[in-house]
Each structure stands twice: as structure tokens, then as C-alpha cells.
């Protein structure tokens, strides 16, 4: 499954979170660091859910919808 990851630049570095994986977020100094951290965090989070018998969260399409055409 592919999840949307939101990356945010701030004054002190970068952050990232996954809207469909509630509570999952990371912060770091560089974008490359944050990309690695979010991949590891997602893997750990989803593996833990599987081990506990929890289903993987459904993907939401709120970021993937086509814009409505203006009439």
C-alpha cells in the first residue's frame, strides 16, 4: 500500500507526517534525513499493527481527487 506523506520545511529543519497513519510524524535537520526517518517509522508502525492483528488503515483519497471543473 502507498500512503501520502506530507513534508514541511520549517525554520529549524524538516518534518513529515502521514495523514492516514494517525499519530505518525518525524522531524529532522535535512529533507534526506526526514525521508529516511518517515520510511522507517511507517515500516515500524505498520509492522506493529500487523503483529497486533490490527488492519492496515484504509487509504483516503482526499489528496488524490481531481479538481472539480468550473461551470
MODELLER restraints for C-alpha pairs under 7 A, 6 or more apart:
rsr = mdl.restraints
at = mdl.atoms
rsr.add(forms.Gaussian(group=physical.xy_distance, feature=features.Distance(at['CA:3:A'], at['CA:18:A']), mean=6.93, stdev=0.5))
rsr.add(forms.Gaussian(group=physical.xy_distance, feature=features.Distance(at['CA:3:A'], at['CA:20:A']), mean=7.00, stdev=0.5))
rsr.add(forms.Gaussian(group=physical.xy_distance, feature=features.Distance(at['CA:3:A'], at['CA:59:A']), mean=6.72, stdev=0.5))
rsr.add(forms.Gaussian(group=physical.xy_distance, feature=features.Distance(at['CA:4:A'], at['CA:18:A']), mean=6.04, stdev=0.5))
rsr.add(forms.Gaussian(group=physical.xy_distance, feature=features.Distance(at['CA:5:A'], at['CA:16:A']), mean=6.64, stdev=0.5))
rsr.add(forms.Gaussian(group=physical.xy_distance, feature=features.Distance(at['CA:5:A'], at['CA:17:A']), mean=5.78, stdev=0.5))
rsr.add(forms.Gaussian(group=physical.xy_distance, feature=features.Distance(at['CA:5:A'], at['CA:18:A']), mean=4.78, stdev=0.5))
rsr.add(forms.Gaussian(group=physical.xy_distance, feature=features.Distance(at['CA:6:A'], at['CA:16:A']), mean=5.37, stdev=0.5))
rsr.add(forms.Gaussian(group=physical.xy_distance, feature=features.Distance(at['CA:6:A'], at['CA:17:A']), mean=5.42, stdev=0.5))
rsr.add(forms.Gaussian(group=physical.xy_distance, feature=features.Distance(at['CA:6:A'], at['CA:18:A']), mean=6.28, stdev=0.5))
rsr.add(forms.Gaussian(group=physical.xy_distance, feature=features.Distance(at['CA:7:A'], at['CA:15:A']), mean=5.78, stdev=0.5))
rsr.add(forms.Gaussian(group=physical.xy_distance, feature=features.Distance(at['CA:7:A'], at['CA:16:A']), mean=4.39, stdev=0.5))
rsr.add(forms.Gaussian(group=physical.xy_distance, feature=features.Distance(at['CA:7:A'], at['CA:17:A']), mean=6.88, stdev=0.5))
rsr.add(forms.Gaussian(group=physical.xy_distance, feature=features.Distance(at['CA:8:A'], at['CA:14:A']), mean=5.67, stdev=0.5))
rsr.add(forms.Gaussian(group=physical.xy_distance, feature=features.Distance(at['CA:8:A'], at['CA:15:A']), mean=5.16, stdev=0.5))
rsr.add(forms.Gaussian(group=physical.xy_distance, feature=features.Distance(at['CA:8:A'], at['CA:16:A']), mean=6.08, stdev=0.5))
rsr.add(forms.Gaussian(group=physical.xy_distance, feature=features.Distance(at['CA:9:A'], at['CA:15:A']), mean=6.53, stdev=0.5))
rsr.add(forms.Gaussian(group=physical.xy_distance, feature=features.Distance(at['CA:12:A'], at['CA:29:A']), mean=6.80, stdev=0.5))
rsr.add(forms.Gaussian(group=physical.xy_distance, feature=features.Distance(at['CA:13:A'], at['CA:28:A']), mean=5.87, stdev=0.5))
rsr.add(forms.Gaussian(group=physical.xy_distance, feature=features.Distance(at['CA:13:A'], at['CA:29:A']), mean=4.28, stdev=0.5))
rsr.add(forms.Gaussian(group=physical.xy_distance, feature=features.Distance(at['CA:13:A'], at['CA:30:A']), mean=5.83, stdev=0.5))
rsr.add(forms.Gaussian(group=physical.xy_distance, feature=features.Distance(at['CA:14:A'], at['CA:27:A']), mean=5.71, stdev=0.5))
rsr.add(forms.Gaussian(group=physical.xy_distance, feature=features.Distance(at['CA:14:A'], at['CA:28:A']), mean=5.40, stdev=0.5))
rsr.add(forms.Gaussian(group=physical.xy_distance, feature=features.Distance(at['CA:14:A'], at['CA:29:A']), mean=5.91, stdev=0.5))
rsr.add(forms.Gaussian(group=physical.xy_distance, feature=features.Distance(at['CA:14:A'], at['CA:30:A']), mean=6.03, stdev=0.5))
rsr.add(forms.Gaussian(group=physical.xy_distance, feature=features.Distance(at['CA:14:A'], at['CA:31:A']), mean=5.89, stdev=0.5))
rsr.add(forms.Gaussian(group=physical.xy_distance, feature=features.Distance(at['CA:14:A'], at['CA:34:A']), mean=6.58, stdev=0.5))
rsr.add(forms.Gaussian(group=physical.xy_distance, feature=features.Distance(at['CA:15:A'], at['CA:26:A']), mean=5.61, stdev=0.5))
rsr.add(forms.Gaussian(group=physical.xy_distance, feature=features.Distance(at['CA:15:A'], at['CA:27:A']), mean=4.18, stdev=0.5))
rsr.add(forms.Gaussian(group=physical.xy_distance, feature=features.Distance(at['CA:15:A'], at['CA:28:A']), mean=6.30, stdev=0.5))
rsr.add(forms.Gaussian(group=physical.xy_distance, feature=features.Distance(at['CA:15:A'], at['CA:34:A']), mean=6.48, stdev=0.5))
rsr.add(forms.Gaussian(group=physical.xy_distance, feature=features.Distance(at['CA:16:A'], at['CA:25:A']), mean=5.60, stdev=0.5))
rsr.add(forms.Gaussian(group=physical.xy_distance, feature=features.Distance(at['CA:16:A'], at['CA:26:A']), mean=5.42, stdev=0.5))
rsr.add(forms.Gaussian(group=physical.xy_distance, feature=features.Distance(at['CA:16:A'], at['CA:27:A']), mean=6.46, stdev=0.5))
rsr.add(forms.Gaussian(group=physical.xy_distance, feature=features.Distance(at['CA:16:A'], at['CA:34:A']), mean=6.70, stdev=0.5))
rsr.add(forms.Gaussian(group=physical.xy_distance, feature=features.Distance(at['CA:16:A'], at['CA:38:A']), mean=6.74, stdev=0.5))
rsr.add(forms.Gaussian(group=physical.xy_distance, feature=features.Distance(at['CA:17:A'], at['CA:24:A']), mean=5.82, stdev=0.5))
rsr.add(forms.Gaussian(group=physical.xy_distance, feature=features.Distance(at['CA:17:A'], at['CA:25:A']), mean=4.19, stdev=0.5))
rsr.add(forms.Gaussian(group=physical.xy_distance, feature=features.Distance(at['CA:17:A'], at['CA:26:A']), mean=6.49, stdev=0.5))
rsr.add(forms.Gaussian(group=physical.xy_distance, feature=features.Distance(at['CA:18:A'], at['CA:24:A']), mean=6.16, stdev=0.5))
rsr.add(forms.Gaussian(group=physical.xy_distance, feature=features.Distance(at['CA:18:A'], at['CA:25:A']), mean=6.79, stdev=0.5))
rsr.add(forms.Gaussian(group=physical.xy_distance, feature=features.Distance(at['CA:20:A'], at['CA:57:A']), mean=6.53, stdev=0.5))
rsr.add(forms.Gaussian(group=physical.xy_distance, feature=features.Distance(at['CA:20:A'], at['CA:59:A']), mean=6.40, stdev=0.5))
rsr.add(forms.Gaussian(group=physical.xy_distance, feature=features.Distance(at['CA:20:A'], at['CA:60:A']), mean=6.89, stdev=0.5))
rsr.add(forms.Gaussian(group=physical.xy_distance, feature=features.Distance(at['CA:21:A'], at['CA:57:A']), mean=6.84, stdev=0.5))
rsr.add(forms.Gaussian(group=physical.xy_distance, feature=features.Distance(at['CA:26:A'], at['CA:34:A']), mean=6.70, stdev=0.5))
rsr.add(forms.Gaussian(group=physical.xy_distance, feature=features.Distance(at['CA:26:A'], at['CA:37:A']), mean=6.59, stdev=0.5))
rsr.add(forms.Gaussian(group=physical.xy_distance, feature=features.Distance(at['CA:26:A'], at['CA:38:A']), mean=6.18, stdev=0.5))
rsr.add(forms.Gaussian(group=physical.xy_distance, feature=features.Distance(at['CA:27:A'], at['CA:34:A']), mean=6.12, stdev=0.5))
rsr.add(forms.Gaussian(group=physical.xy_distance, feature=features.Distance(at['CA:28:A'], at['CA:34:A']), mean=5.37, stdev=0.5))
rsr.add(forms.Gaussian(group=physical.xy_distance, feature=features.Distance(at['CA:46:A'], at['CA:56:A']), mean=6.76, stdev=0.5))
rsr.add(forms.Gaussian(group=physical.xy_distance, feature=features.Distance(at['CA:49:A'], at['CA:55:A']), mean=6.85, stdev=0.5))
rsr.add(forms.Gaussian(group=physical.xy_distance, feature=features.Distance(at['CA:49:A'], at['CA:56:A']), mean=6.97, stdev=0.5))
